[in-house]
């Protein structure tokens, strides 16, 4: 649940080592979105991707969301789109989801 293919078409992957929530795979109705839009759901980030049938749908990380005051303060930090920061062994990038509020 922690790897994504890089956009440059290469064979490299960008990965984190966060704990993932296991869920049974299920087929659901695709949701329409604009390709490359992003949104946040709890502690997870979703990106709109193109589907083979020409439609689009949200692809989301499946991190286990831990309610912890230190994490809440960190998530509340202001950032500028594209800015990066290190958090332990992870690199975080500031993005702007559809609601227009920048998030880590």
Backbone as XML, in Angstrom:
<?xml version="1.0"?>
<chain id="A" units="angstrom">
  <residue number="1" name="UNK">
    <atom name="N" x="0.820" y="-1.200" z="0.000"/>
    <atom name="CA" x="0.000" y="0.000" z="0.000"/>
    <atom name="C" x="0.855" y="1.251" z="0.000"/>
  </residue>
  <residue number="2" name="UNK">
    <atom name="N" x="2.160" y="1.114" z="0.000"/>
    <atom name="CA" x="3.021" y="2.271" z="0.166"/>
    <atom name="C" x="3.890" y="2.601" z="-1.041"/>
  </residue>
  <residue number="3" name="UNK">
    <atom name="N" x="3.647" y="2.006" z="-2.183"/>
    <atom name="CA" x="4.498" y="2.286" z="-3.341"/>
    <atom name="C" x="3.682" y="2.870" z="-4.484"/>
  </residue>
  <residue number="4" name="UNK">
    <atom name="N" x="4.311" y="3.792" z="-5.219"/>
    <atom name="CA" x="3.694" y="4.332" z="-6.423"/>
    <atom name="C" x="4.742" y="4.353" z="-7.521"/>
  </residue>
  <residue number="5" name="UNK">
    <atom name="N" x="4.321" y="4.144" z="-8.764"/>
    <atom name="CA" x="5.235" y="4.223" z="-9.901"/>
    <atom name="C" x="5.535" y="5.688" z="-10.171"/>
  </residue>
  <residue number="6" name="UNK">
    <atom name="N" x="6.762" y="5.982" z="-10.532"/>
    <atom name="CA" x="7.128" y="7.359" z="-10.835"/>
    <atom name="C" x="6.575" y="7.756" z="-12.192"/>
  </residue>
  <residue number="7" name="UNK">
    <atom name="N" x="6.216" y="9.029" z="-12.351"/>
    <atom name="CA" x="5.561" y="9.510" z="-13.564"/>
    <atom name="C" x="6.468" y="9.564" z="-14.786"/>
  </residue>
  <residue number="8" name="UNK">
    <atom name="N" x="7.799" y="9.521" z="-14.610"/>
    <atom name="CA" x="8.695" y="9.688" z="-15.749"/>
    <atom name="C" x="8.726" y="8.460" z="-16.652"/>
  </residue>
  <residue number="9" name="UNK">
    <atom name="N" x="7.917" y="7.449" z="-16.347"/>
    <atom name="CA" x="7.841" y="6.256" z="-17.185"/>
    <atom name="C" x="8.924" y="5.245" z="-16.874"/>
  </residue>
  <residue number="10" name="UNK">
    <atom name="N" x="9.806" y="5.535" z="-15.942"/>
    <atom name="CA" x="10.871" y="4.607" z="-15.571"/>
    <atom name="C" x="10.323" y="3.433" z="-14.789"/>
  </residue>
  <residue number="11" name="UNK">
    <atom name="N" x="11.217" y="2.552" z="-14.400"/>
    <atom name="CA" x="10.784" y="1.364" z="-13.669"/>
    <atom name="C" x="10.997" y="1.509" z="-12.167"/>
  </residue>
  <residue number="12" name="UNK">
    <atom name="N" x="11.339" y="2.706" z="-11.705"/>
    <atom name="CA" x="11.555" y="2.929" z="-10.281"/>
    <atom name="C" x="10.230" y="3.126" z="-9.554"/>
  </residue>
  <residue number="13" name="UNK">
    <atom name="N" x="10.267" y="2.894" z="-8.252"/>
    <atom name="CA" x="9.095" y="3.060" z="-7.397"/>
    <atom name="C" x="9.449" y="3.971" z="-6.238"/>
  </residue>
  <residue number="14" name="UNK">
    <atom name="N" x="8.497" y="4.762" z="-5.788"/>
    <atom name="CA" x="8.657" y="5.575" z="-4.586"/>
    <atom name="C" x="7.865" y="4.890" z="-3.481"/>
  </residue>
  <residue number="15" name="UNK">
    <atom name="N" x="8.535" y="4.532" z="-2.386"/>
    <atom name="CA" x="7.871" y="3.754" z="-1.337"/>
    <atom name="C" x="8.133" y="4.322" z="0.053"/>
  </residue>
  <residue number="16" name="UNK">
    <atom name="N" x="7.162" y="4.090" z="0.936"/>
    <atom name="CA" x="7.359" y="4.354" z="2.357"/>
    <atom name="C" x="7.222" y="3.015" z="3.061"/>
  </residue>
  <residue number="17" name="UNK">
    <atom name="N" x="7.424" y="2.974" z="4.340"/>
    <atom name="CA" x="7.295" y="1.717" z="5.077"/>
    <atom name="C" x="6.285" y="1.871" z="6.209"/>
  </residue>
  <residue number="18" name="UNK">
    <atom name="N" x="5.186" y="2.520" z="5.927"/>
    <atom name="CA" x="4.149" y="2.724" z="6.931"/>
    <atom name="C" x="3.303" y="1.467" z="7.075"/>
  </residue>
  <residue number="19" name="UNK">
    <atom name="N" x="2.711" y="1.300" z="8.257"/>
    <atom name="CA" x="1.824" y="0.171" z="8.474"/>
    <atom name="C" x="0.565" y="0.365" z="7.644"/>
  </residue>
  <residue number="20" name="UNK">
    <atom name="N" x="0.111" y="-0.696" z="6.986"/>
    <atom name="CA" x="-1.069" y="-0.622" z="6.123"/>
    <atom name="C" x="-2.245" y="-1.350" z="6.760"/>
  </residue>
  <residue number="21" name="UNK">
    <atom name="N" x="-3.430" y="-0.898" z="6.436"/>
    <atom name="CA" x="-4.649" y="-1.533" z="6.901"/>
    <atom name="C" x="-5.025" y="-2.590" z="5.876"/>
  </residue>
  <residue number="22" name="UNK">
    <atom name="N" x="-5.228" y="-3.831" z="6.328"/>
    <atom name="CA" x="-5.628" y="-4.846" z="5.364"/>
    <atom name="C" x="-7.138" y="-4.849" z="5.220"/>
  </residue>
  <residue number="23" name="UNK">
    <atom name="N" x="-7.567" y="-4.827" z="3.980"/>
    <atom name="CA" x="-8.989" y="-4.844" z="3.653"/>
    <atom name="C" x="-9.200" y="-5.864" z="2.547"/>
  </residue>
  <residue number="24" name="UNK">
    <atom name="N" x="-10.329" y="-6.550" z="2.564"/>
    <atom name="CA" x="-10.600" y="-7.431" z="1.435"/>
    <atom name="C" x="-10.800" y="-6.586" z="0.182"/>
  </residue>
  <residue number="25" name="UNK">
    <atom name="N" x="-10.287" y="-7.054" z="-0.942"/>
    <atom name="CA" x="-10.471" y="-6.320" z="-2.191"/>
    <atom name="C" x="-11.913" y="-6.475" z="-2.638"/>
  </residue>
  <residue number="26" name="UNK">
    <atom name="N" x="-12.498" y="-5.402" z="-3.054"/>
    <atom name="CA" x="-13.874" y="-5.453" z="-3.523"/>
    <atom name="C" x="-14.019" y="-4.529" z="-4.715"/>
  </residue>
  <residue number="27" name="UNK">
    <atom name="N" x="-14.936" y="-4.855" z="-5.583"/>
    <atom name="CA" x="-15.201" y="-4.036" z="-6.758"/>
    <atom name="C" x="-16.282" y="-3.046" z="-6.376"/>
  </residue>
  <residue number="28" name="UNK">
    <atom name="N" x="-16.062" y="-1.790" z="-6.627"/>
    <atom name="CA" x="-17.071" y="-0.785" z="-6.338"/>
    <atom name="C" x="-17.248" y="0.069" z="-7.569"/>
  </residue>
  <residue number="29" name="UNK">
    <atom name="N" x="-18.304" y="0.810" z="-7.575"/>
    <atom name="CA" x="-18.561" y="1.694" z="-8.703"/>
    <atom name="C" x="-17.531" y="2.818" z="-8.711"/>
  </residue>
  <residue number="30" name="UNK">
    <atom name="N" x="-16.949" y="3.080" z="-9.879"/>
    <atom name="CA" x="-15.940" y="4.136" z="-10.000"/>
    <atom name="C" x="-16.559" y="5.498" z="-9.705"/>
  </residue>
  <residue number="31" name="UNK">
    <atom name="N" x="-15.773" y="6.373" z="-9.141"/>
    <atom name="CA" x="-16.218" y="7.732" z="-8.854"/>
    <atom name="C" x="-15.538" y="8.671" z="-9.838"/>
  </residue>
  <residue number="32" name="UNK">
    <atom name="N" x="-16.297" y="9.597" z="-10.391"/>
    <atom name="CA" x="-15.724" y="10.533" z="-11.345"/>
    <atom name="C" x="-14.902" y="11.591" z="-10.627"/>
  </residue>
  <residue number="33" name="UNK">
    <atom name="N" x="-13.761" y="11.925" z="-11.212"/>
    <atom name="CA" x="-12.884" y="12.959" z="-10.674"/>
    <atom name="C" x="-12.002" y="13.447" z="-11.816"/>
  </residue>
  <residue number="34" name="UNK">
    <atom name="N" x="-11.318" y="14.542" z="-11.614"/>
    <atom name="CA" x="-10.401" y="15.077" z="-12.614"/>
    <atom name="C" x="-9.025" y="14.460" z="-12.383"/>
  </residue>
  <residue number="35" name="UNK">
    <atom name="N" x="-8.456" y="13.829" z="-13.424"/>
    <atom name="CA" x="-7.165" y="13.161" z="-13.311"/>
    <atom name="C" x="-6.122" y="14.109" z="-12.724"/>
  </residue>
  <residue number="36" name="UNK">
    <atom name="N" x="-5.379" y="13.620" z="-11.765"/>
    <atom name="CA" x="-4.302" y="14.278" z="-11.011"/>
    <atom name="C" x="-4.803" y="15.161" z="-9.864"/>
  </residue>
  <residue number="37" name="UNK">
    <atom name="N" x="-6.134" y="15.302" z="-9.682"/>
    <atom name="CA" x="-6.640" y="15.995" z="-8.498"/>
    <atom name="C" x="-6.248" y="15.180" z="-7.264"/>
  </residue>
  <residue number="38" name="UNK">
    <atom name="N" x="-6.122" y="15.828" z="-6.130"/>
    <atom name="CA" x="-5.818" y="15.135" z="-4.880"/>
    <atom name="C" x="-6.821" y="15.545" z="-3.817"/>
  </residue>
  <residue number="39" name="UNK">
    <atom name="N" x="-7.007" y="14.663" z="-2.843"/>
    <atom name="CA" x="-7.852" y="14.971" z="-1.693"/>
    <atom name="C" x="-7.328" y="14.176" z="-0.510"/>
  </residue>
  <residue number="40" name="UNK">
    <atom name="N" x="-7.721" y="14.579" z="0.685"/>
    <atom name="CA" x="-7.294" y="13.900" z="1.898"/>
    <atom name="C" x="-8.504" y="13.237" z="2.540"/>
  </residue>
  <residue number="41" name="UNK">
    <atom name="N" x="-8.348" y="11.986" z="2.961"/>
    <atom name="CA" x="-9.374" y="11.253" z="3.706"/>
    <atom name="C" x="-8.718" y="10.757" z="4.985"/>
  </residue>
  <residue number="42" name="UNK">
    <atom name="N" x="-9.097" y="11.332" z="6.110"/>
    <atom name="CA" x="-8.437" y="11.059" z="7.392"/>
    <atom name="C" x="-6.944" y="11.314" z="7.227"/>
  </residue>
  <residue number="43" name="UNK">
    <atom name="N" x="-6.101" y="10.308" z="7.489"/>
    <atom name="CA" x="-4.657" y="10.490" z="7.344"/>
    <atom name="C" x="-4.161" y="10.017" z="5.979"/>
  </residue>
  <residue number="44" name="UNK">
    <atom name="N" x="-5.058" y="9.623" z="5.097"/>
    <atom name="CA" x="-4.682" y="9.115" z="3.778"/>
    <atom name="C" x="-4.856" y="10.175" z="2.703"/>
  </residue>
  <residue number="45" name="UNK">
    <atom name="N" x="-4.067" y="10.055" z="1.650"/>
    <atom name="CA" x="-4.134" y="10.978" z="0.520"/>
    <atom name="C" x="-4.590" y="10.193" z="-0.702"/>
  </residue>
  <residue number="46" name="UNK">
    <atom name="N" x="-5.516" y="10.772" z="-1.463"/>
    <atom name="CA" x="-6.047" y="10.148" z="-2.670"/>
    <atom name="C" x="-5.660" y="10.990" z="-3.885"/>
  </residue>
  <residue number="47" name="UNK">
    <atom name="N" x="-5.349" y="10.308" z="-4.986"/>
    <atom name="CA" x="-5.041" y="10.965" z="-6.252"/>
    <atom name="C" x="-5.974" y="10.393" z="-7.301"/>
  </residue>
  <residue number="48" name="UNK">
    <atom name="N" x="-6.539" y="11.244" z="-8.138"/>
    <atom name="CA" x="-7.425" y="10.785" z="-9.201"/>
    <atom name="C" x="-6.580" y="10.225" z="-10.343"/>
  </residue>
  <residue number="49" name="UNK">
    <atom name="N" x="-6.894" y="8.993" z="-10.771"/>
    <atom name="CA" x="-6.140" y="8.333" z="-11.841"/>
    <atom name="C" x="-7.051" y="7.973" z="-13.008"/>
  </residue>
  <residue number="50" name="UNK">
    <atom name="N" x="-6.454" y="7.794" z="-14.188"/>
    <atom name="CA" x="-7.186" y="7.351" z="-15.377"/>
    <atom name="C" x="-7.379" y="5.845" z="-15.313"/>
  </residue>
  <residue number="51" name="UNK">
    <atom name="N" x="-8.562" y="5.382" z="-15.689"/>
    <atom name="CA" x="-8.845" y="3.955" z="-15.760"/>
    <atom name="C" x="-8.725" y="3.485" z="-17.206"/>
  </residue>
  <residue number="52" name="UNK">
    <atom name="N" x="-8.510" y="2.197" z="-17.393"/>
    <atom name="CA" x="-8.350" y="1.645" z="-18.747"/>
    <atom name="C" x="-9.575" y="1.869" z="-19.621"/>
  </residue>
  <residue number="53" name="UNK">
    <atom name="N" x="-10.761" y="1.935" z="-19.005"/>
    <atom name="CA" x="-11.992" y="2.114" z="-19.778"/>
    <atom name="C" x="-12.242" y="3.574" z="-20.154"/>
  </residue>
  <residue number="54" name="UNK">
    <atom name="N" x="-11.279" y="4.455" z="-19.826"/>
    <atom name="CA" x="-11.430" y="5.870" z="-20.157"/>
    <atom name="C" x="-12.010" y="6.703" z="-19.036"/>
  </residue>
  <residue number="55" name="UNK">
    <atom name="N" x="-12.484" y="6.057" z="-17.984"/>
    <atom name="CA" x="-13.028" y="6.784" z="-16.841"/>
    <atom name="C" x="-11.922" y="7.221" z="-15.895"/>
  </residue>
  <residue number="56" name="UNK">
    <atom name="N" x="-12.311" y="7.645" z="-14.719"/>
    <atom name="CA" x="-11.346" y="8.045" z="-13.698"/>
    <atom name="C" x="-11.874" y="7.614" z="-12.337"/>
  </residue>
  <residue number="57" name="UNK">
    <atom name="N" x="-10.970" y="7.474" z="-11.376"/>
    <atom name="CA" x="-11.361" y="7.081" z="-10.027"/>
    <atom name="C" x="-10.254" y="7.474" z="-9.061"/>
  </residue>
  <residue number="58" name="UNK">
    <atom name="N" x="-10.574" y="7.468" z="-7.780"/>
    <atom name="CA" x="-9.615" y="7.828" z="-6.743"/>
    <atom name="C" x="-8.762" y="6.627" z="-6.362"/>
  </residue>
  <residue number="59" name="UNK">
    <atom name="N" x="-7.444" y="6.815" z="-6.276"/>
    <atom name="CA" x="-6.504" y="5.821" z="-5.751"/>
    <atom name="C" x="-5.958" y="6.413" z="-4.455"/>
  </residue>
  <residue number="60" name="UNK">
    <atom name="N" x="-6.188" y="5.713" z="-3.349"/>
    <atom name="CA" x="-5.841" y="6.269" z="-2.035"/>
    <atom name="C" x="-4.826" y="5.401" z="-1.306"/>
  </residue>
  <residue number="61" name="UNK">
    <atom name="N" x="-3.977" y="6.043" z="-0.506"/>
    <atom name="CA" x="-3.120" y="5.283" z="0.387"/>
    <atom name="C" x="-4.018" y="4.632" z="1.429"/>
  </residue>
  <residue number="62" name="UNK">
    <atom name="N" x="-3.537" y="3.576" z="2.069"/>
    <atom name="CA" x="-4.339" y="2.870" z="3.071"/>
    <atom name="C" x="-3.547" y="2.759" z="4.360"/>
  </residue>
  <residue number="63" name="UNK">
    <atom name="N" x="-3.100" y="3.902" z="4.843"/>
    <atom name="CA" x="-2.342" y="3.937" z="6.089"/>
    <atom name="C" x="-3.281" y="3.774" z="7.269"/>
  </residue>
  <residue number="64" name="UNK">
    <atom name="N" x="-2.772" y="3.174" z="8.321"/>
    <atom name="CA" x="-3.535" y="3.098" z="9.560"/>
    <atom name="C" x="-3.501" y="4.485" z="10.190"/>
  </residue>
  <residue number="65" name="UNK">
    <atom name="N" x="-4.661" y="5.065" z="10.433"/>
    <atom name="CA" x="-4.742" y="6.417" z="10.985"/>
    <atom name="C" x="-4.674" y="6.350" z="12.504"/>
  </residue>
  <residue number="66" name="UNK">
    <atom name="N" x="-3.644" y="6.942" z="13.061"/>
    <atom name="CA" x="-3.435" y="6.946" z="14.505"/>
    <atom name="C" x="-3.810" y="8.320" z="15.026"/>
  </residue>
  <residue number="67" name="UNK">
    <atom name="N" x="-4.715" y="8.355" z="15.977"/>
    <atom name="CA" x="-5.112" y="9.624" z="16.581"/>
    <atom name="C" x="-4.123" y="9.939" z="17.689"/>
  </residue>
  <residue number="68" name="UNK">
    <atom name="N" x="-3.244" y="10.877" z="17.422"/>
    <atom name="CA" x="-2.221" y="11.240" z="18.394"/>
    <atom name="C" x="-1.989" y="12.738" z="18.305"/>
  </residue>
  <residue number="69" name="UNK">
    <atom name="N" x="-1.984" y="13.431" z="19.447"/>
    <atom name="CA" x="-1.890" y="14.897" z="19.443"/>
    <atom name="C" x="-0.686" y="15.432" z="18.683"/>
  </residue>
  <residue number="70" name="UNK">
    <atom name="N" x="0.465" y="14.762" z="18.763"/>
    <atom name="CA" x="1.656" y="15.241" z="18.044"/>
    <atom name="C" x="1.400" y="15.200" z="16.547"/>
  </residue>
  <residue number="71" name="UNK">
    <atom name="N" x="0.750" y="14.136" z="16.071"/>
    <atom name="CA" x="0.447" y="14.013" z="14.643"/>
    <atom name="C" x="-0.547" y="15.093" z="14.227"/>
  </residue>
  <residue number="72" name="UNK">
    <atom name="N" x="-1.553" y="15.365" z="15.059"/>
    <atom name="CA" x="-2.540" y="16.395" z="14.731"/>
    <atom name="C" x="-1.883" y="17.754" z="14.589"/>
  </residue>
  <residue number="73" name="UNK">
    <atom name="N" x="-0.957" y="18.074" z="15.494"/>
    <atom name="CA" x="-0.244" y="19.355" z="15.390"/>
    <atom name="C" x="0.582" y="19.401" z="14.110"/>
  </residue>
  <residue number="74" name="UNK">
    <atom name="N" x="1.261" y="18.286" z="13.778"/>
    <atom name="CA" x="2.086" y="18.252" z="12.571"/>
    <atom name="C" x="1.218" y="18.434" z="11.334"/>
  </residue>
  <residue number="75" name="UNK">
    <atom name="N" x="0.058" y="17.753" z="11.283"/>
    <atom name="CA" x="-0.824" y="17.876" z="10.125"/>
    <atom name="C" x="-1.360" y="19.292" z="9.986"/>
  </residue>
  <residue number="76" name="UNK">
    <atom name="N" x="-1.452" y="20.018" z="11.099"/>
    <atom name="CA" x="-1.985" y="21.374" z="11.066"/>
    <atom name="C" x="-0.945" y="22.394" z="10.608"/>
  </residue>
  <residue number="77" name="UNK">
    <atom name="N" x="0.337" y="22.000" z="10.546"/>
    <atom name="CA" x="1.381" y="22.921" z="10.099"/>
    <atom name="C" x="1.045" y="23.461" z="8.718"/>
  </residue>
  <residue number="78" name="UNK">
    <atom name="N" x="1.271" y="24.763" z="8.539"/>
    <atom name="CA" x="1.053" y="25.360" z="7.226"/>
    <atom name="C" x="2.221" y="25.008" z="6.322"/>
  </residue>
  <residue number="79" name="UNK">
    <atom name="N" x="1.950" y="24.922" z="5.014"/>
    <atom name="CA" x="3.007" y="24.617" z="4.059"/>
    <atom name="C" x="2.674" y="25.249" z="2.718"/>
  </residue>
  <residue number="80" name="UNK">
    <atom name="N" x="3.666" y="25.311" z="1.847"/>
    <atom name="CA" x="3.487" y="25.822" z="0.489"/>
    <atom name="C" x="3.512" y="24.646" z="-0.466"/>
  </residue>
  <residue number="81" name="UNK">
    <atom name="N" x="2.610" y="24.631" z="-1.451"/>
    <atom name="CA" x="2.521" y="23.523" z="-2.405"/>
    <atom name="C" x="3.895" y="23.221" z="-2.988"/>
  </residue>
  <residue number="82" name="UNK">
    <atom name="N" x="4.267" y="21.928" z="-2.985"/>
    <atom name="CA" x="5.543" y="21.493" z="-3.526"/>
    <atom name="C" x="6.662" y="21.445" z="-2.502"/>
  </residue>
  <residue number="83" name="UNK">
    <atom name="N" x="6.478" y="22.095" z="-1.349"/>
    <atom name="CA" x="7.492" y="22.098" z="-0.292"/>
    <atom name="C" x="7.651" y="20.678" z="0.252"/>
  </residue>
  <residue number="84" name="UNK">
    <atom name="N" x="8.866" y="20.283" z="0.624"/>
    <atom name="CA" x="9.102" y="18.961" z="1.203"/>
    <atom name="C" x="9.742" y="19.111" z="2.575"/>
  </residue>
  <residue number="85" name="UNK">
    <atom name="N" x="9.551" y="18.071" z="3.414"/>
    <atom name="CA" x="10.200" y="18.032" z="4.724"/>
    <atom name="C" x="10.409" y="16.580" z="5.105"/>
  </residue>
  <residue number="86" name="UNK">
    <atom name="N" x="11.384" y="16.331" z="5.973"/>
    <atom name="CA" x="11.665" y="14.987" z="6.471"/>
    <atom name="C" x="10.925" y="14.791" z="7.786"/>
  </residue>
  <residue number="87" name="UNK">
    <atom name="N" x="10.357" y="13.607" z="7.958"/>
    <atom name="CA" x="9.717" y="13.216" z="9.205"/>
    <atom name="C" x="10.229" y="11.814" z="9.513"/>
  </residue>
  <residue number="88" name="UNK">
    <atom name="N" x="11.183" y="11.717" z="10.426"/>
    <atom name="CA" x="11.890" y="10.455" z="10.688"/>
    <atom name="C" x="12.513" y="9.993" z="9.382"/>
  </residue>
  <residue number="89" name="UNK">
    <atom name="N" x="12.163" y="8.793" z="8.931"/>
    <atom name="CA" x="12.748" y="8.269" z="7.692"/>
    <atom name="C" x="11.883" y="8.571" z="6.472"/>
  </residue>
  <residue number="90" name="UNK">
    <atom name="N" x="10.776" y="9.272" z="6.639"/>
    <atom name="CA" x="9.874" y="9.565" z="5.525"/>
    <atom name="C" x="10.067" y="10.989" z="5.019"/>
  </residue>
  <residue number="91" name="UNK">
    <atom name="N" x="9.853" y="11.180" z="3.726"/>
    <atom name="CA" x="9.866" y="12.512" z="3.137"/>
    <atom name="C" x="8.428" y="12.894" z="2.841"/>
  </residue>
  <residue number="92" name="UNK">
    <atom name="N" x="7.999" y="14.059" z="3.313"/>
    <atom name="CA" x="6.631" y="14.537" z="3.119"/>
    <atom name="C" x="6.637" y="15.657" z="2.089"/>
  </residue>
  <residue number="93" name="UNK">
    <atom name="N" x="5.604" y="15.701" z="1.251"/>
    <atom name="CA" x="5.472" y="16.753" z="0.242"/>
    <atom name="C" x="4.142" y="17.460" z="0.450"/>
  </residue>
  <residue number="94" name="UNK">
    <atom name="N" x="4.161" y="18.783" z="0.429"/>
    <atom name="CA" x="2.957" y="19.588" z="0.594"/>
    <atom name="C" x="2.165" y="19.585" z="-0.715"/>
  </residue>
  <residue number="95" name="UNK">
    <atom name="N" x="0.870" y="19.236" z="-0.642"/>
    <atom name="CA" x="0.006" y="19.221" z="-1.827"/>
    <atom name="C" x="-1.211" y="20.102" z="-1.585"/>
  </residue>
  <residue number="96" name="UNK">
    <atom name="N" x="-1.893" y="20.455" z="-2.660"/>
    <atom name="CA" x="-3.112" y="21.253" z="-2.566"/>
    <atom name="C" x="-4.277" y="20.423" z="-3.095"/>
  </residue>
  <residue number="97" name="UNK">
    <atom name="N" x="-5.117" y="19.860" z="-2.206"/>
    <atom name="CA" x="-6.283" y="19.100" z="-2.658"/>
    <atom name="C" x="-7.373" y="20.036" z="-3.178"/>
  </residue>
  <residue number="98" name="UNK">
    <atom name="N" x="-8.493" y="19.450" z="-3.598"/>
    <atom name="CA" x="-9.581" y="20.224" z="-4.203"/>
    <atom name="C" x="-10.113" y="21.323" z="-3.301"/>
  </residue>
  <residue number="99" name="UNK">
    <atom name="N" x="-10.044" y="21.141" z="-1.980"/>
    <atom name="CA" x="-10.582" y="22.176" z="-1.092"/>
    <atom name="C" x="-9.683" y="23.412" z="-1.023"/>
  </residue>
  <residue number="100" name="UNK">
    <atom name="N" x="-8.499" y="23.352" z="-1.660"/>
    <atom name="CA" x="-7.615" y="24.504" z="-1.745"/>
    <atom name="C" x="-6.739" y="24.736" z="-0.532"/>
  </residue>
  <residue number="101" name="UNK">
    <atom name="N" x="-6.871" y="23.904" z="0.518"/>
    <atom name="CA" x="-6.061" y="24.072" z="1.729"/>
    <atom name="C" x="-4.850" y="23.146" z="1.641"/>
  </residue>
  <residue number="102" name="UNK">
    <atom name="N" x="-3.658" y="23.718" z="1.637"/>
    <atom name="CA" x="-2.436" y="22.921" z="1.527"/>
    <atom name="C" x="-2.295" y="21.985" z="2.719"/>
  </residue>
  <residue number="103" name="UNK">
    <atom name="N" x="-1.843" y="20.753" z="2.440"/>
    <atom name="CA" x="-1.648" y="19.742" z="3.482"/>
    <atom name="C" x="-0.346" y="19.008" z="3.240"/>
  </residue>
  <residue number="104" name="UNK">
    <atom name="N" x="0.207" y="18.412" z="4.308"/>
    <atom name="CA" x="1.396" y="17.566" z="4.194"/>
    <atom name="C" x="0.966" y="16.183" z="3.822"/>
  </residue>
</chain>
